[in-house]
Amino acid sequence: MQHAEWKHGLARWLAAVVSVLTLAGCGEKPAPTGSAPKGAQDGTSPSANSQTTASVAARGVTLVGNYEILDPLTDLTDRARAKQNVEDTLIKNPEVDLLVGLWSYNGPAILSAVKDSGRQGKVGIVCFDEEDDTLQGVGDGHIFATVVQQPYEFGYLSVKILTALARGDNSAVPPGKIVDVPVKIIRKDGAAAYREQLKQQIAAGKAEVPEKKEAPVRVAFVTNNASDFWRIARAGIRKAEAELGTVCEFHIPPTGTADDQQRIVEALIAKKVAGLAISPNDPANQTDMLDRAAAVMSVVTQDSDAPASKRACYVGTDNYRAGRVAGQLIREALPKGGTLRCFVGRLDAENAKQRYAGILDELAGKPAK
């Protein structure tokens, strides 16, 4: 009896071993948790694996070549929210390799959150603009690089053009109605010098503008938020005022919304200023407002364009090309691909849409427009 039970038990054990060996030899090994999608492993196009593409899209990811791009997060120019978005990403997406700030204050918000998490040196950062904390982060090696737009020129050129138009000189507007202010890339080795240059420009912008005997041209400059980016633009405005005998009102929307901008513009129309330079927050829905202003004054868009409006011209960055530059920096920071996310105040702003499109096209290797 005992002998029969022993043989029966041995037979069951042998059957189990054979079953395991069969599964090990013929079954497909499951992918490890957190493994990269096929396109990121072997460089194939995302379309080569529609199931993978569909699955990542369902969880808010876009595959572009070897890059997994998490859906962008917006903060409506709320700096606390901007940092919270980064903190949430670092917790919920620990696989993230690089964070990209599309607006001026996003760089400092990203840097602060990464430092607080203890992941500086482990998570890369690419951003826009030249806030002091951003330049310090670049100089310290915590930010890979920043794409600067030279807002000093935004302020200076906007006032110069509006003053010329108010005095009847239409030659200040180029035939294409675009005044391109080229971007620069600031890396670690150039951060200190560029930071010092900005400090000198801002200090010079605080000097008193001497009063002119003749009645000055009165214009206005309206920002899209309260970022330190605009302090630099204001220094350029002051230089133009001193050179041209112009007075320029400087307005910051209290909450950085299109409604705030509309209230400011309506007040300026009532005051009958000679010109307006504005960075529209929602150009598609602010065309009527800009056209009403253009009916009684010269209007220049700066930083963010509204090409469908009757504005005289646009002064600032070619934001699509700037996005391509940021995409090049991303490829430098992650040459083998990886996971990244972009952060911005509003994705419906023209400059944000164009920068994001430029980044996607650059990472996809599309020909430059």
Buried (B, 14 or more C-beta within 10 A) or exposed (E): EEEEEEEEEEEEEEEEEEEEEEEEEEEEEEEEEEEBBBBBEEEBEBEEBEEBBEEBEEEEBBBBBBBBBBEBBBBBBBBEBBBBBBBEBBEEBEEBBBBBBBBBBBBBBBBBBBEEBEBBEEBBBBBBBBBBBBBBBBBEEBBBBBBBBBBBBBBBBBBBBBBBBBEEEEEBBEEEBBBEBEBEBBBBEBBEEBBEEBEEBBEEBEEEBEEBEEEBBBBBBBBBBBBBBBBBBBBBBBBBBBEBBBBBBBBBBEEBBBEBBBEBBEEBBEEEBBBBBBBBBBBEEBBEBBBBBBEBBBBBBBBBBBEEBEBBBBBBBBBBBBBBBBBBBBBBBBEEBBBBBBBBBBBBBBBBBBBBBBBBBBBBEEEEE
